[in-house]
Amino acid sequence: MHTPSPAVLIGGRAVATAAHIYTVVGCAHTVDGVPQPCVSVRFTASASGVTVAGAPVLLDTYTSAAQCFSAALVAQGPPVVSAAQQEVSLR
């Protein structure tokens, strides 16, 4: 994820905004048999009114509208977002 400056932190992590561009790996998308993998995702924030440095905050990436793009910035459709484990704390 590209984090624009200045970053606002919540719980020590940067808040995601519509200005962020997420990198995609492992996309097997093809067009007419030619590989056209998605390499980035851009989200559109809801009209919550919450902004950071003028960019709308993504309050929920599972419900925010998003679009995948190829390296040539051709729109490829919506992404499939899945939960990933962020960190593990052992005590």
Backbone bond lengths (Angstrom), bond angles and torsions (degrees), N, CA, C in turn:
res aa  C-N    CA-C-N  psi(-1)  N-CA   C-N-CA  omega(-1)  CA-C   N-CA-C  phi
1 M - - - 1.436 - - 1.511 108.03 -
2 H 1.291 116.09 132.49 1.462 122.00 174.15 1.516 107.74 -85.75
3 T 1.322 118.89 123.51 1.455 122.43 -179.52 1.515 109.97 -106.59
4 P 1.346 116.78 109.61 1.459 119.17 177.67 1.526 110.88 -65.77
5 S 1.324 117.86 157.01 1.459 122.36 175.99 1.511 108.41 -94.12
6 P 1.272 121.23 150.49 1.459 125.96 -8.56 1.517 110.85 -81.04
7 A 1.316 116.31 147.83 1.463 121.40 179.72 1.521 109.30 -88.96
8 V 1.312 115.99 138.59 1.461 122.04 172.54 1.516 105.78 -105.24
9 L 1.312 116.66 131.09 1.454 121.22 -176.20 1.523 111.68 -105.71
10 I 1.317 115.32 139.15 1.458 122.66 170.39 1.518 105.52 -129.01
11 G 1.312 116.26 121.27 1.452 120.36 -177.57 1.523 111.89 61.43
12 G 1.340 117.01 30.29 1.457 121.32 178.70 1.521 114.74 81.72
13 R 1.331 117.74 2.32 1.470 121.14 -179.35 1.520 110.26 -118.36
14 A 1.325 115.81 147.27 1.458 120.84 179.95 1.524 111.02 -67.64
15 V 1.322 116.69 138.35 1.458 123.16 175.84 1.533 107.68 -73.96
16 A 1.327 116.80 134.68 1.464 121.14 178.24 1.525 109.68 -83.75
17 T 1.330 115.78 135.83 1.462 120.98 177.94 1.526 109.78 -126.61
18 A 1.318 115.70 171.89 1.461 121.03 177.38 1.528 111.09 -64.81
19 A 1.330 118.38 -13.84 1.468 121.80 177.62 1.529 112.12 -79.75
20 H 1.338 117.57 -14.72 1.461 121.37 179.71 1.527 110.40 -73.81
21 I 1.308 115.85 146.86 1.462 122.90 173.33 1.520 106.32 -121.52
22 Y 1.334 116.69 121.70 1.457 121.71 -179.02 1.523 109.63 -92.86
23 T 1.336 117.10 136.01 1.459 123.40 177.78 1.518 109.37 -85.76
24 V 1.345 115.92 139.58 1.459 122.38 -179.90 1.523 108.92 -112.91
25 V 1.323 117.23 138.76 1.465 121.83 173.97 1.517 108.82 -128.43
26 G 1.314 116.81 150.21 1.455 121.97 175.07 1.516 115.10 77.54
27 C 1.316 119.20 19.30 1.464 121.89 179.49 1.532 109.12 -82.35
28 A 1.321 116.15 127.90 1.474 121.01 -177.56 1.528 112.09 -105.64
29 H 1.323 117.96 24.50 1.472 122.05 -177.82 1.540 110.90 -61.97
30 T 1.329 116.46 136.03 1.470 121.35 176.63 1.523 109.52 -130.95
31 V 1.334 116.45 154.44 1.460 123.66 174.27 1.518 106.92 -126.52
32 D 1.324 116.01 117.63 1.472 121.99 -177.87 1.532 111.77 52.70
33 G 1.329 116.79 39.73 1.456 122.39 177.72 1.514 114.87 80.94
34 V 1.337 117.65 -1.05 1.469 121.92 179.98 1.528 108.19 -100.64
35 P 1.339 118.12 126.75 1.461 120.36 179.07 1.535 111.46 -58.62
36 Q 1.310 116.57 126.27 1.470 124.05 175.93 1.526 107.60 -136.62
37 P 1.325 116.62 63.40 1.463 119.07 -173.29 1.531 112.81 -62.68
38 C 1.320 115.33 146.19 1.457 121.40 172.01 1.528 106.93 -70.88
39 V 1.312 117.32 133.69 1.461 120.07 178.88 1.525 112.52 -120.13
40 S 1.347 116.87 -13.15 1.464 119.59 177.76 1.519 110.54 -150.11
41 V 1.334 114.99 158.24 1.459 122.47 177.19 1.517 107.41 -130.94
42 R 1.320 115.05 135.70 1.468 120.88 175.44 1.520 107.71 -121.41
43 F 1.332 115.55 128.73 1.460 121.69 -179.86 1.515 110.50 -98.18
44 T 1.318 116.00 150.69 1.459 123.19 172.95 1.520 106.64 -111.03
45 A 1.310 115.97 120.99 1.461 120.64 -176.60 1.521 110.95 -74.75
46 S 1.320 115.07 155.12 1.463 120.62 175.33 1.527 109.27 -72.07
47 A 1.286 115.55 170.04 1.464 120.96 -178.84 1.527 110.86 -84.58
48 S 1.315 116.70 51.05 1.465 121.26 -177.87 1.515 112.10 -74.53
49 G 1.318 117.40 -23.44 1.449 121.61 -177.46 1.513 113.10 87.13
50 V 1.349 118.65 -6.67 1.460 121.97 179.57 1.521 108.30 -84.81
51 T 1.344 116.81 125.45 1.461 121.06 -179.78 1.517 110.95 -131.91
52 V 1.330 115.85 156.87 1.458 123.98 172.36 1.518 105.74 -130.11
53 A 1.328 116.48 120.76 1.461 122.14 -177.59 1.537 110.91 51.87
54 G 1.339 116.40 36.52 1.459 121.66 177.56 1.515 115.48 84.50
55 A 1.328 118.13 -6.49 1.471 121.46 -179.40 1.522 109.40 -98.81
56 P 1.353 117.83 133.48 1.465 120.34 177.88 1.528 111.60 -60.39
57 V 1.326 116.16 138.42 1.465 122.42 179.27 1.521 109.61 -80.88
58 L 1.348 116.07 138.30 1.462 121.52 174.00 1.517 107.34 -85.64
59 L 1.320 116.02 106.54 1.455 119.63 -177.38 1.516 112.17 -82.49
60 D 1.330 117.89 -26.39 1.463 121.89 -179.67 1.523 108.46 -153.29
61 T 1.344 117.61 103.73 1.468 120.80 -177.46 1.514 112.47 -69.15
62 Y 1.348 117.56 -13.23 1.460 119.94 178.28 1.523 111.85 -79.57
63 T 1.343 117.55 -25.09 1.461 120.37 -179.04 1.515 113.27 -112.49
64 S 1.327 118.84 -9.70 1.459 121.34 178.17 1.521 109.60 -73.06
65 A 1.334 116.34 143.26 1.465 120.33 176.96 1.524 108.97 -68.42
66 A 1.334 116.41 142.19 1.457 120.88 -178.84 1.518 110.20 -146.88
67 Q 1.319 115.57 160.58 1.453 122.47 179.56 1.533 108.58 -139.02
68 C 1.331 116.32 134.44 1.463 121.85 174.81 1.523 108.23 -89.27
69 F 1.337 116.04 149.49 1.460 121.46 179.29 1.521 110.61 -133.48
70 S 1.338 115.49 145.72 1.465 121.33 173.90 1.523 108.74 -79.49
71 A 1.331 116.89 177.57 1.461 121.37 177.70 1.532 111.36 -61.89
72 A 1.346 116.47 -27.01 1.471 121.65 178.51 1.531 111.45 -88.47
73 L 1.345 116.58 11.59 1.460 124.33 -179.27 1.522 113.56 61.56
74 V 1.355 116.10 31.61 1.456 121.80 174.16 1.528 107.47 -86.92
75 A 1.340 115.98 126.89 1.468 120.27 179.66 1.522 109.96 -62.84
76 Q 1.350 116.10 134.32 1.458 121.87 -175.27 1.524 113.17 -117.66
77 G 1.317 118.85 2.30 1.448 121.38 -178.48 1.517 111.88 105.20
78 P 1.332 115.91 179.05 1.468 119.71 -177.26 1.520 112.27 -75.35
79 P 1.337 116.63 149.67 1.466 120.47 178.16 1.526 111.27 -80.94
80 V 1.303 115.57 163.90 1.457 122.20 169.25 1.518 104.96 -103.81
81 V 1.311 116.63 113.09 1.462 121.94 -177.43 1.514 108.25 -97.22
82 S 1.334 115.97 127.93 1.461 119.72 177.31 1.514 109.00 -124.70
83 A 1.309 115.55 151.22 1.461 120.66 179.82 1.517 109.49 -69.33
84 A 1.311 115.56 141.14 1.463 121.78 176.54 1.522 107.61 -130.14
85 Q 1.307 116.25 144.61 1.455 120.41 178.49 1.511 108.05 -72.11
86 Q 1.321 116.22 125.12 1.462 122.20 -177.12 1.528 112.18 -84.94
87 E 1.320 116.60 -44.37 1.468 118.96 -179.51 1.522 109.52 -161.27
88 V 1.288 115.00 161.27 1.459 121.43 178.52 1.526 107.18 -126.87
89 S 1.332 115.45 131.35 1.460 120.44 176.92 1.517 108.41 -113.80
90 L 1.309 116.48 126.11 1.467 121.69 176.98 1.516 108.08 -107.43
91 R 1.310 114.81 132.77 1.478 118.08 -179.28 1.488 109.96 -124.42
